[in-house]
Amino acid sequence: MNIVYTSLVYLVWFLSTYFIIVFLLSLFKLKEELFEYPPEMNGTLPKVSLIISAYNEESKIAGCLDSLKRVDYPKHLFEVLVVNDGSTDGTASVVKPYVDSGAVRLIDNAVNKGKAACLNQGIEHASGTYIACMDADSFVDADIFMKTLPYFKEKGVGAVTVSVKVKNTNTLLQKVVELEYILGLSLFLKVFSRCNCVYVTPGPFSIYRSSLLAEIGGFDAKNITEDLEIAYRIRQAGYSVACCLATAVETIIPGNLKSLYRQRKRWYSGALLTLWKHKSFLLTKRAGLFGVFIPFIYSLTALGMVLFVVSLYMGVSNLVRNLSYLSLTDYNVLDWIVVKSPDVLAISIFGILAISGIIGTYALLTYGMKITEHKIRKKLVGYVGYAALFFLYQYFWFVSFFTVIFRRKVEW
């Protein structure tokens, strides 16, 4: 057995198992306080500005704005700015009645500038002490400000994220990805916030100190994952990102593989570009645990990809070899199946490691669903299909690495 391959298997297994165990133990320890939040603010409430960058959101933005009508916060302390990013559909027409009623201010760009540039444009016109940014295809809970603003009583908090839930679960793919959101954009961020390692302020909804945005220069207009890149600069500026699971935003996710592919290609390519941009900050004393955590995650991802390719190659080679043996028996498949009947005692150590990895992943998913009060039987299709994400991740990451290395343009 190739010693390099064997070492790679053990290394990837150890790192991934270490991550799962640490995260599970963290959930056990924090389970009683995951949904807690600071006491509501006393006295005079601060003014909040909410910015929505919209490009061709004619069919969705009305629902987004209607959800803001239900927000439990004094109307005179809450302004909504919609930046229409050169839409070619009827987005501006849908927003106009809200503008006429005084509920919304509209900045109508004639040409497309990109999401980050539009958010910066909105920030320039905002007058709030705190500035929230929201996607036009998302819908907030009524208590979203009353639950998030108290976190800012701690001076070191620069931004607050919330639980991100999936609005539409009509297709098999959406049912699977919904479980990814339950873990990745909710529980993971909550646990990471406890050790100052939040690596993204999700686009569906996040809220920031306006003074911090002015200090760091807003969003990076050249970055295709502006909500991820800004988290690095928030940490570099000496601030932390808190996470509130007591309130949530619902968002519409891709319903087919083509749309999911485009989304993840942008996410992962942007993540790699951001990692490269801020490489000098990582593994420094100033970065703290954040500077160790980020390299750990990307190293595990890269090693996992290498292992996947090598394992795939070895699997195909074995298949070709078995087919060549089968040709000697005039392709008598039945006899071959009998000869190759599985023997539990003959399972290799690699097979045991793979099985333990699957068990660990599902243990994490199962416990995560339990503490977030999601019934497995009600989400059984997504639960069973969750393992398929592993193969999709490999493909999306390979494409993203290729895109970044060869400097290919990434479309929204």
TORGUNU-71936 format. One record per residue (C-alpha): x, y, z; residue number from 1. Coordinates in Angstrom, 3 decimals. Layout:
BEGIN
{xx=X	yy=Y	zz=Z	num=NUM} .
...
This chain:
BEGIN
{xx=0.000	yy=0.000	zz=0.000	num=1} .
{xx=1.323	yy=3.403	zz=-0.975	num=2} .
{xx=2.545	yy=5.056	zz=2.224	num=3} .
{xx=1.696	yy=8.534	zz=0.911	num=4} .
{xx=-1.916	yy=7.538	zz=0.230	num=5} .
{xx=-2.185	yy=5.811	zz=3.598	num=6} .
{xx=-0.821	yy=8.876	zz=5.379	num=7} .
{xx=-3.264	yy=11.099	zz=3.491	num=8} .
{xx=-6.225	yy=8.933	zz=4.502	num=9} .
{xx=-5.264	yy=9.022	zz=8.179	num=10} .
{xx=-4.581	yy=12.755	zz=8.094	num=11} .
{xx=-7.907	yy=13.674	zz=6.499	num=12} .
{xx=-9.763	yy=11.298	zz=8.805	num=13} .
{xx=-8.060	yy=12.719	zz=11.900	num=14} .
{xx=-8.660	yy=16.369	zz=10.972	num=15} .
{xx=-12.297	yy=15.864	zz=9.976	num=16} .
{xx=-13.037	yy=13.695	zz=13.024	num=17} .
{xx=-11.331	yy=16.244	zz=15.273	num=18} .
{xx=-13.538	yy=19.004	zz=13.833	num=19} .
{xx=-16.747	yy=16.969	zz=14.252	num=20} .
{xx=-15.947	yy=15.960	zz=17.829	num=21} .
{xx=-14.971	yy=19.482	zz=18.895	num=22} .
{xx=-18.094	yy=20.921	zz=17.312	num=23} .
{xx=-20.348	yy=18.292	zz=18.906	num=24} .
{xx=-18.806	yy=18.904	zz=22.319	num=25} .
{xx=-19.302	yy=22.647	zz=21.811	num=26} .
{xx=-22.975	yy=22.118	zz=21.019	num=27} .
{xx=-23.383	yy=19.956	zz=24.123	num=28} .
{xx=-21.773	yy=22.637	zz=26.254	num=29} .
{xx=-23.701	yy=25.557	zz=24.733	num=30} .
{xx=-27.075	yy=23.921	zz=24.111	num=31} .
{xx=-28.766	yy=25.771	zz=26.986	num=32} .
{xx=-27.654	yy=29.181	zz=25.760	num=33} .
{xx=-27.728	yy=28.836	zz=21.979	num=34} .
{xx=-30.991	yy=30.752	zz=21.657	num=35} .
{xx=-30.381	yy=33.254	zz=24.420	num=36} .
{xx=-29.811	yy=36.922	zz=23.631	num=37} .
{xx=-28.928	yy=40.005	zz=25.676	num=38} .
{xx=-31.734	yy=41.899	zz=27.482	num=39} .
{xx=-33.572	yy=44.357	zz=25.244	num=40} .
{xx=-32.195	yy=47.873	zz=25.056	num=41} .
{xx=-33.480	yy=50.359	zz=27.619	num=42} .
{xx=-34.084	yy=54.032	zz=27.065	num=43} .
{xx=-33.887	yy=55.702	zz=23.677	num=44} .
{xx=-33.650	yy=53.289	zz=20.790	num=45} .
{xx=-31.077	yy=53.957	zz=18.055	num=46} .
{xx=-31.932	yy=54.695	zz=14.449	num=47} .
{xx=-31.479	yy=51.800	zz=12.044	num=48} .
{xx=-30.965	yy=51.939	zz=8.291	num=49} .
{xx=-31.638	yy=48.868	zz=6.179	num=50} .
{xx=-30.146	yy=48.592	zz=2.700	num=51} .
{xx=-31.376	yy=46.271	zz=-0.040	num=52} .
{xx=-29.414	yy=45.862	zz=-3.257	num=53} .
{xx=-31.773	yy=44.595	zz=-5.956	num=54} .
{xx=-31.054	yy=43.382	zz=-9.462	num=55} .
{xx=-33.948	yy=41.904	zz=-11.466	num=56} .
{xx=-35.937	yy=41.026	zz=-8.348	num=57} .
{xx=-39.366	yy=41.943	zz=-9.713	num=58} .
{xx=-40.989	yy=38.722	zz=-8.524	num=59} .
{xx=-39.491	yy=38.700	zz=-5.020	num=60} .
{xx=-38.856	yy=42.184	zz=-3.695	num=61} .
{xx=-42.475	yy=42.930	zz=-2.787	num=62} .
{xx=-42.455	yy=40.003	zz=-0.339	num=63} .
{xx=-39.201	yy=41.282	zz=1.100	num=64} .
{xx=-40.577	yy=44.794	zz=1.628	num=65} .
{xx=-43.837	yy=43.453	zz=3.054	num=66} .
{xx=-41.871	yy=41.522	zz=5.680	num=67} .
{xx=-40.215	yy=44.805	zz=6.692	num=68} .
{xx=-43.637	yy=46.365	zz=7.231	num=69} .
{xx=-44.179	yy=43.854	zz=10.027	num=70} .
{xx=-40.919	yy=44.636	zz=11.828	num=71} .
{xx=-41.527	yy=45.559	zz=15.457	num=72} .
{xx=-39.537	yy=48.784	zz=15.659	num=73} .
{xx=-40.534	yy=52.477	zz=15.783	num=74} .
{xx=-41.113	yy=53.605	zz=12.206	num=75} .
{xx=-39.447	yy=56.987	zz=12.752	num=76} .
{xx=-36.264	yy=55.170	zz=13.799	num=77} .
{xx=-36.198	yy=52.785	zz=10.868	num=78} .
{xx=-35.438	yy=53.652	zz=7.257	num=79} .
{xx=-35.314	yy=51.352	zz=4.231	num=80} .
{xx=-33.128	yy=52.141	zz=1.229	num=81} .
{xx=-33.509	yy=50.084	zz=-1.949	num=82} .
{xx=-30.680	yy=50.399	zz=-4.457	num=83} .
{xx=-31.948	yy=49.233	zz=-7.836	num=84} .
{xx=-28.818	yy=47.982	zz=-9.573	num=85} .
{xx=-29.709	yy=48.743	zz=-13.178	num=86} .
{xx=-32.451	yy=46.108	zz=-13.323	num=87} .
{xx=-33.813	yy=45.264	zz=-16.761	num=88} .
{xx=-37.141	yy=43.989	zz=-15.420	num=89} .
{xx=-39.879	yy=45.756	zz=-13.444	num=90} .
{xx=-38.075	yy=45.917	zz=-10.093	num=91} .
{xx=-38.284	yy=49.717	zz=-9.923	num=92} .
{xx=-41.998	yy=49.645	zz=-10.745	num=93} .
{xx=-42.690	yy=47.177	zz=-7.945	num=94} .
{xx=-40.786	yy=49.344	zz=-5.452	num=95} .
{xx=-42.468	yy=52.626	zz=-6.532	num=96} .
{xx=-45.693	yy=52.213	zz=-4.475	num=97} .
{xx=-43.583	yy=51.671	zz=-1.352	num=98} .
{xx=-41.657	yy=54.847	zz=-2.186	num=99} .
{xx=-44.905	yy=56.778	zz=-2.696	num=100} .
{xx=-46.144	yy=55.630	zz=0.711	num=101} .
{xx=-42.959	yy=56.866	zz=2.352	num=102} .
{xx=-41.886	yy=53.394	zz=3.491	num=103} .
{xx=-38.865	yy=53.204	zz=1.196	num=104} .
{xx=-36.217	yy=55.431	zz=-0.337	num=105} .
{xx=-35.165	yy=54.339	zz=-3.823	num=106} .
{xx=-31.762	yy=54.848	zz=-5.425	num=107} .
{xx=-32.296	yy=53.923	zz=-9.057	num=108} .
{xx=-29.057	yy=53.211	zz=-10.929	num=109} .
{xx=-29.173	yy=53.314	zz=-14.703	num=110} .
{xx=-26.356	yy=50.769	zz=-15.051	num=111} .
{xx=-25.384	yy=47.669	zz=-13.097	num=112} .
{xx=-22.629	yy=48.347	zz=-10.555	num=113} .
{xx=-22.552	yy=45.104	zz=-8.591	num=114} .
{xx=-23.968	yy=44.255	zz=-5.179	num=115} .
{xx=-21.084	yy=45.504	zz=-3.028	num=116} .
{xx=-20.945	yy=48.857	zz=-4.838	num=117} .
{xx=-24.690	yy=49.284	zz=-4.366	num=118} .
{xx=-24.456	yy=48.488	zz=-0.666	num=119} .
{xx=-21.730	yy=51.126	zz=-0.348	num=120} .
{xx=-23.956	yy=53.537	zz=-2.224	num=121} .
{xx=-26.724	yy=52.870	zz=0.267	num=122} .
{xx=-24.344	yy=53.285	zz=3.193	num=123} .
{xx=-23.437	yy=56.770	zz=1.921	num=124} .
{xx=-27.107	yy=57.778	zz=2.056	num=125} .
{xx=-27.912	yy=56.012	zz=5.336	num=126} .
{xx=-28.348	yy=57.979	zz=8.544	num=127} .
{xx=-28.717	yy=55.154	zz=11.057	num=128} .
{xx=-26.412	yy=54.407	zz=13.965	num=129} .
{xx=-26.634	yy=50.798	zz=12.816	num=130} .
{xx=-26.872	yy=49.622	zz=9.234	num=131} .
{xx=-28.462	yy=46.351	zz=8.204	num=132} .
{xx=-27.921	yy=44.810	zz=4.786	num=133} .
{xx=-30.444	yy=42.433	zz=3.301	num=134} .
{xx=-31.011	yy=40.477	zz=0.088	num=135} .
{xx=-34.082	yy=41.299	zz=-1.977	num=136} .
{xx=-35.186	yy=37.645	zz=-1.965	num=137} .
{xx=-35.213	yy=37.359	zz=1.825	num=138} .
{xx=-37.829	yy=37.847	zz=4.544	num=139} .
{xx=-37.156	yy=38.861	zz=8.158	num=140} .
{xx=-38.812	yy=38.019	zz=11.474	num=141} .
{xx=-40.697	yy=40.874	zz=13.105	num=142} .
{xx=-38.366	yy=40.956	zz=16.130	num=143} .
{xx=-35.122	yy=41.015	zz=14.157	num=144} .
{xx=-33.972	yy=44.448	zz=15.414	num=145} .
{xx=-35.136	yy=44.016	zz=18.995	num=146} .
{xx=-33.173	yy=40.762	zz=19.219	num=147} .
{xx=-29.966	yy=41.830	zz=17.432	num=148} .
{xx=-29.396	yy=45.403	zz=18.593	num=149} .
{xx=-28.764	yy=44.470	zz=22.279	num=150} .
{xx=-25.566	yy=42.680	zz=21.196	num=151} .
{xx=-24.055	yy=46.066	zz=20.343	num=152} .
{xx=-24.073	yy=47.048	zz=24.022	num=153} .
{xx=-20.749	yy=45.218	zz=24.032	num=154} .
{xx=-18.361	yy=47.696	zz=22.434	num=155} .
{xx=-16.241	yy=45.040	zz=20.731	num=156} .
{xx=-19.144	yy=43.715	zz=18.648	num=157} .
{xx=-18.981	yy=45.118	zz=15.140	num=158} .
{xx=-21.710	yy=43.072	zz=13.445	num=159} .
{xx=-24.481	yy=40.611	zz=14.275	num=160} .
{xx=-25.747	yy=37.742	zz=12.153	num=161} .
{xx=-28.978	yy=35.791	zz=12.573	num=162} .
{xx=-30.231	yy=32.302	zz=11.839	num=163} .
{xx=-30.631	yy=31.848	zz=8.074	num=164} .
{xx=-33.554	yy=29.630	zz=7.138	num=165} .
{xx=-34.693	yy=28.310	zz=3.771	num=166} .
{xx=-37.968	yy=29.762	zz=2.471	num=167} .
{xx=-38.630	yy=27.305	zz=-0.355	num=168} .
{xx=-38.211	yy=23.534	zz=-0.027	num=169} .
{xx=-40.061	yy=22.275	zz=-3.074	num=170} .
{xx=-37.395	yy=20.190	zz=-4.796	num=171} .
{xx=-35.220	yy=17.337	zz=-3.555	num=172} .
{xx=-32.150	yy=19.554	zz=-3.849	num=173} .
{xx=-33.722	yy=22.282	zz=-1.730	num=174} .
{xx=-34.701	yy=19.762	zz=0.956	num=175} .
{xx=-31.067	yy=18.639	zz=1.185	num=176} .
{xx=-29.579	yy=22.142	zz=1.134	num=177} .
{xx=-32.027	yy=23.238	zz=3.846	num=178} .
{xx=-30.215	yy=20.968	zz=6.301	num=179} .
{xx=-26.910	yy=22.499	zz=5.253	num=180} .
{xx=-28.306	yy=25.915	zz=6.205	num=181} .
{xx=-29.495	yy=24.605	zz=9.591	num=182} .
{xx=-25.914	yy=23.646	zz=10.378	num=183} .
{xx=-23.690	yy=25.940	zz=8.320	num=184} .
{xx=-25.480	yy=29.297	zz=8.439	num=185} .
{xx=-26.957	yy=28.951	zz=11.903	num=186} .
{xx=-25.376	yy=26.570	zz=14.426	num=187} .
{xx=-21.861	yy=26.763	zz=12.999	num=188} .
{xx=-21.840	yy=30.564	zz=13.132	num=189} .
{xx=-23.211	yy=30.581	zz=16.675	num=190} .
{xx=-20.465	yy=28.274	zz=17.915	num=191} .
{xx=-17.807	yy=30.132	zz=15.922	num=192} .
{xx=-18.974	yy=33.431	zz=17.413	num=193} .
{xx=-18.042	yy=32.155	zz=20.867	num=194} .
{xx=-14.393	yy=31.903	zz=19.819	num=195} .
{xx=-14.362	yy=34.972	zz=17.546	num=196} .
{xx=-14.075	yy=32.888	zz=14.381	num=197} .
{xx=-17.118	yy=33.993	zz=12.356	num=198} .
{xx=-15.886	yy=34.079	zz=8.767	num=199} .
{xx=-18.992	yy=35.495	zz=7.033	num=200} .
{xx=-21.812	yy=37.963	zz=7.671	num=201} .
{xx=-24.525	yy=36.311	zz=5.528	num=202} .
{xx=-26.061	yy=38.411	zz=2.774	num=203} .
{xx=-29.704	yy=37.524	zz=3.526	num=204} .
{xx=-29.424	yy=39.679	zz=6.669	num=205} .
{xx=-26.624	yy=41.042	zz=8.818	num=206} .
{xx=-26.414	yy=44.257	zz=10.823	num=207} .
{xx=-23.329	yy=46.426	zz=11.430	num=208} .
{xx=-22.180	yy=49.455	zz=13.385	num=209} .
{xx=-22.228	yy=52.355	zz=10.943	num=210} .
{xx=-19.055	yy=53.697	zz=12.577	num=211} .
{xx=-17.301	yy=50.400	zz=11.832	num=212} .
{xx=-18.374	yy=50.459	zz=8.173	num=213} .
{xx=-16.977	yy=53.994	zz=7.909	num=214} .
{xx=-13.757	yy=52.915	zz=9.599	num=215} .
{xx=-13.082	yy=49.964	zz=7.272	num=216} .
{xx=-14.403	yy=51.620	zz=4.115	num=217} .
{xx=-17.582	yy=49.598	zz=3.655	num=218} .
{xx=-17.693	yy=46.560	zz=1.400	num=219} .
{xx=-15.040	yy=45.588	zz=-1.132	num=220} .
{xx=-16.680	yy=46.496	zz=-4.449	num=221} .
{xx=-14.300	yy=44.209	zz=-6.358	num=222} .
{xx=-15.084	yy=41.108	zz=-4.313	num=223} .
{xx=-17.732	yy=38.621	zz=-5.503	num=224} .
{xx=-18.438	yy=37.464	zz=-1.930	num=225} .
{xx=-18.592	yy=40.785	zz=-0.149	num=226} .
{xx=-20.357	yy=39.344	zz=2.900	num=227} .
{xx=-17.458	yy=36.953	zz=3.497	num=228} .
{xx=-14.644	yy=39.379	zz=2.751	num=229} .
{xx=-15.932	yy=42.016	zz=5.149	num=230} .
{xx=-15.849	yy=39.506	zz=8.031	num=231} .
{xx=-12.049	yy=39.291	zz=7.630	num=232} .
{xx=-11.695	yy=43.073	zz=7.795	num=233} .
{xx=-14.026	yy=43.316	zz=10.781	num=234} .
{xx=-11.713	yy=40.934	zz=12.610	num=235} .
{xx=-8.618	yy=42.842	zz=11.438	num=236} .
{xx=-10.146	yy=46.058	zz=12.798	num=237} .
{xx=-10.311	yy=44.419	zz=16.224	num=238} .
{xx=-14.059	yy=43.774	zz=16.301	num=239} .
{xx=-16.009	yy=40.561	zz=16.675	num=240} .
{xx=-19.118	yy=39.216	zz=14.935	num=241} .
{xx=-21.939	yy=37.975	zz=17.171	num=242} .
{xx=-24.644	yy=35.531	zz=16.131	num=243} .
{xx=-28.267	yy=35.602	zz=17.296	num=244} .
{xx=-30.270	yy=32.412	zz=16.811	num=245} .
{xx=-33.305	yy=33.847	zz=18.607	num=246} .
{xx=-34.460	yy=35.543	zz=15.415	num=247} .
{xx=-34.133	yy=34.649	zz=11.748	num=248} .
{xx=-34.257	yy=35.580	zz=8.107	num=249} .
{xx=-35.754	yy=33.317	zz=5.456	num=250} .
{xx=-34.183	yy=33.242	zz=2.022	num=251} .
{xx=-34.967	yy=31.702	zz=-1.340	num=252} .
{xx=-32.375	yy=29.173	zz=-2.493	num=253} .
{xx=-31.637	yy=27.630	zz=-5.915	num=254} .
{xx=-34.079	yy=24.952	zz=-6.977	num=255} .
{xx=-31.928	yy=23.046	zz=-9.465	num=256} .
{xx=-28.330	yy=21.937	zz=-9.910	num=257} .
{xx=-27.516	yy=24.566	zz=-12.526	num=258} .
{xx=-28.521	yy=27.432	zz=-10.245	num=259} .
{xx=-26.808	yy=25.861	zz=-7.225	num=260} .
{xx=-23.653	yy=25.363	zz=-9.291	num=261} .
{xx=-23.538	yy=29.057	zz=-10.231	num=262} .
{xx=-24.130	yy=30.098	zz=-6.636	num=263} .
{xx=-21.486	yy=27.826	zz=-5.152	num=264} .
{xx=-18.955	yy=28.591	zz=-7.862	num=265} .
{xx=-19.253	yy=32.246	zz=-6.871	num=266} .
{xx=-19.174	yy=31.482	zz=-3.143	num=267} .
{xx=-16.168	yy=29.192	zz=-3.225	num=268} .
{xx=-14.209	yy=31.191	zz=-5.794	num=269} .
{xx=-14.806	yy=34.328	zz=-3.761	num=270} .
{xx=-13.729	yy=32.500	zz=-0.613	num=271} .
{xx=-10.429	yy=31.491	zz=-2.213	num=272} .
{xx=-9.791	yy=35.015	zz=-3.510	num=273} .
{xx=-10.541	yy=36.432	zz=-0.062	num=274} .
{xx=-8.219	yy=33.908	zz=1.567	num=275} .
{xx=-5.413	yy=34.965	zz=-0.771	num=276} .
{xx=-6.120	yy=38.666	zz=-0.250	num=277} .
{xx=-5.859	yy=38.380	zz=3.535	num=278} .
{xx=-3.177	yy=35.669	zz=3.756	num=279} .
{xx=-0.745	yy=37.944	zz=5.570	num=280} .
{xx=-3.231	yy=38.455	zz=8.403	num=281} .
{xx=-3.726	yy=34.755	zz=9.061	num=282} .
{xx=-1.494	yy=32.830	zz=11.463	num=283} .
{xx=-0.573	yy=36.042	zz=13.244	num=284} .
{xx=-0.941	yy=36.801	zz=16.940	num=285} .
{xx=-3.329	yy=39.643	zz=16.125	num=286} .
{xx=-5.663	yy=37.287	zz=14.283	num=287} .
{xx=-6.044	yy=35.040	zz=17.317	num=288} .
{xx=-7.979	yy=31.813	zz=16.877	num=289} .
{xx=-9.546	yy=33.183	zz=13.691	num=290} .
{xx=-6.109	yy=33.135	zz=12.083	num=291} .
{xx=-5.699	yy=29.443	zz=12.896	num=292} .
{xx=-9.246	yy=28.313	zz=12.209	num=293} .
{xx=-9.425	yy=29.633	zz=8.633	num=294} .
{xx=-6.220	yy=27.882	zz=7.443	num=295} .
{xx=-7.387	yy=24.702	zz=9.194	num=296} .
{xx=-10.697	yy=24.651	zz=7.303	num=297} .
{xx=-9.156	yy=25.355	zz=3.902	num=298} .
{xx=-6.334	yy=22.875	zz=4.462	num=299} .
{xx=-8.868	yy=20.192	zz=5.322	num=300} .
{xx=-10.851	yy=21.089	zz=2.195	num=301} .
{xx=-7.778	yy=20.892	zz=-0.054	num=302} .
{xx=-6.559	yy=17.627	zz=1.482	num=303} .
{xx=-10.030	yy=16.144	zz=1.139	num=304} .
{xx=-10.084	yy=17.042	zz=-2.552	num=305} .
{xx=-6.717	yy=15.383	zz=-3.144	num=306} .
{xx=-7.865	yy=12.267	zz=-1.300	num=307} .
{xx=-11.089	yy=12.197	zz=-3.308	num=308} .
{xx=-9.215	yy=12.345	zz=-6.629	num=309} .
{xx=-6.707	yy=9.675	zz=-5.664	num=310} .
{xx=-9.450	yy=7.414	zz=-4.293	num=311} .
{xx=-11.511	yy=7.919	zz=-7.429	num=312} .
{xx=-8.536	yy=7.019	zz=-9.593	num=313} .
{xx=-7.841	yy=3.897	zz=-7.570	num=314} .
{xx=-11.514	yy=2.922	zz=-7.682	num=315} .
{xx=-11.683	yy=3.270	zz=-11.463	num=316} .
{xx=-8.418	yy=1.319	zz=-11.821	num=317} .
{xx=-9.849	yy=-1.515	zz=-9.726	num=318} .
{xx=-13.022	yy=-1.503	zz=-11.791	num=319} .
{xx=-11.053	yy=-1.755	zz=-15.036	num=320} .
{xx=-8.949	yy=-4.567	zz=-13.596	num=321} .
{xx=-12.045	yy=-6.476	zz=-12.452	num=322} .
{xx=-13.634	yy=-6.034	zz=-15.853	num=323} .
{xx=-10.525	yy=-7.479	zz=-17.468	num=324} .
{xx=-10.769	yy=-10.485	zz=-15.135	num=325} .
{xx=-14.441	yy=-10.773	zz=-15.927	num=326} .
{xx=-13.655	yy=-10.966	zz=-19.629	num=327} .
{xx=-11.788	yy=-14.216	zz=-18.968	num=328} .
{xx=-15.074	yy=-15.805	zz=-17.846	num=329} .
{xx=-16.964	yy=-14.487	zz=-20.851	num=330} .
{xx=-18.488	yy=-11.827	zz=-18.589	num=331} .
{xx=-20.244	yy=-14.300	zz=-16.279	num=332} .
{xx=-21.439	yy=-11.599	zz=-13.858	num=333} .
{xx=-23.388	yy=-13.962	zz=-11.617	num=334} .
{xx=-20.354	yy=-16.068	zz=-10.722	num=335} .
{xx=-18.294	yy=-12.939	zz=-10.157	num=336} .
{xx=-20.899	yy=-11.548	zz=-7.728	num=337} .
{xx=-20.895	yy=-14.823	zz=-5.786	num=338} .
{xx=-17.101	yy=-14.826	zz=-5.596	num=339} .
{xx=-17.063	yy=-11.175	zz=-4.574	num=340} .
{xx=-19.801	yy=-11.527	zz=-1.938	num=341} .
{xx=-19.009	yy=-9.198	zz=0.975	num=342} .
{xx=-17.260	yy=-10.432	zz=4.085	num=343} .
{xx=-17.675	yy=-8.167	zz=7.095	num=344} .
{xx=-14.433	yy=-9.411	zz=8.590	num=345} .
{xx=-12.611	yy=-8.480	zz=5.385	num=346} .
{xx=-13.480	yy=-4.770	zz=5.573	num=347} .
{xx=-10.281	yy=-2.757	zz=5.372	num=348} .
{xx=-9.236	yy=-0.102	zz=7.843	num=349} .
{xx=-9.958	yy=2.465	zz=5.133	num=350} .
{xx=-13.528	yy=1.212	zz=4.944	num=351} .
{xx=-13.864	yy=1.501	zz=8.715	num=352} .
{xx=-12.528	yy=5.059	zz=8.647	num=353} .
{xx=-14.976	yy=5.991	zz=5.874	num=354} .
{xx=-17.905	yy=4.503	zz=7.785	num=355} .
{xx=-16.878	yy=6.304	zz=10.979	num=356} .
{xx=-16.721	yy=9.572	zz=9.036	num=357} .
{xx=-20.265	yy=9.085	zz=7.761	num=358} .
{xx=-21.484	yy=8.194	zz=11.243	num=359} .
{xx=-19.811	yy=11.292	zz=12.684	num=360} .
{xx=-21.337	yy=13.561	zz=10.040	num=361} .
{xx=-24.813	yy=12.207	zz=10.630	num=362} .
{xx=-24.345	yy=12.375	zz=14.405	num=363} .
{xx=-23.593	yy=16.084	zz=14.022	num=364} .
{xx=-26.551	yy=16.584	zz=11.691	num=365} .
{xx=-28.900	yy=14.615	zz=13.946	num=366} .
{xx=-27.961	yy=16.502	zz=17.092	num=367} .
{xx=-28.067	yy=19.805	zz=15.248	num=368} .
{xx=-31.612	yy=19.096	zz=14.077	num=369} .
{xx=-32.617	yy=18.038	zz=17.580	num=370} .
{xx=-31.487	yy=21.199	zz=19.341	num=371} .
{xx=-33.024	yy=23.375	zz=16.609	num=372} .
{xx=-36.271	yy=21.405	zz=17.008	num=373} .
{xx=-36.407	yy=20.010	zz=13.474	num=374} .
{xx=-38.043	yy=16.583	zz=13.266	num=375} .
{xx=-36.084	yy=14.091	zz=11.158	num=376} .
{xx=-39.246	yy=12.326	zz=10.013	num=377} .
{xx=-40.559	yy=15.615	zz=8.608	num=378} .
{xx=-37.318	yy=16.222	zz=6.727	num=379} .
{xx=-36.482	yy=12.597	zz=6.000	num=380} .
{xx=-35.865	yy=13.110	zz=2.271	num=381} .
{xx=-33.273	yy=15.812	zz=2.912	num=382} .
{xx=-31.805	yy=13.859	zz=5.813	num=383} .
{xx=-31.215	yy=10.727	zz=3.726	num=384} .
{xx=-29.915	yy=12.725	zz=0.765	num=385} .
{xx=-27.576	yy=14.855	zz=2.875	num=386} .
{xx=-24.624	yy=12.578	zz=2.145	num=387} .
{xx=-24.868	yy=13.509	zz=-1.545	num=388} .
{xx=-23.644	yy=17.001	zz=-0.669	num=389} .
{xx=-20.174	yy=15.547	zz=-0.136	num=390} .
{xx=-19.862	yy=14.717	zz=-3.842	num=391} .
{xx=-21.371	yy=18.026	zz=-4.922	num=392} .
{xx=-18.909	yy=19.877	zz=-2.670	num=393} .
{xx=-15.982	yy=18.139	zz=-4.355	num=394} .
{xx=-17.159	yy=19.187	zz=-7.793	num=395} .
{xx=-17.920	yy=22.776	zz=-6.781	num=396} .
{xx=-14.549	yy=23.167	zz=-5.057	num=397} .
{xx=-12.649	yy=21.715	zz=-8.032	num=398} .
{xx=-14.368	yy=24.122	zz=-10.391	num=399} .
{xx=-13.697	yy=27.029	zz=-8.041	num=400} .
{xx=-9.991	yy=26.221	zz=-7.672	num=401} .
{xx=-9.727	yy=25.957	zz=-11.460	num=402} .
{xx=-11.564	yy=29.268	zz=-11.868	num=403} .
{xx=-9.290	yy=31.110	zz=-9.451	num=404} .
{xx=-6.013	yy=29.576	zz=-10.659	num=405} .
{xx=-6.762	yy=30.347	zz=-14.297	num=406} .
{xx=-8.401	yy=33.675	zz=-13.489	num=407} .
{xx=-11.723	yy=32.879	zz=-15.108	num=408} .
{xx=-14.549	yy=35.358	zz=-14.690	num=409} .
{xx=-17.288	yy=34.355	zz=-12.269	num=410} .
{xx=-20.879	yy=35.251	zz=-13.156	num=411} .
{xx=-23.625	yy=35.986	zz=-10.644	num=412} .
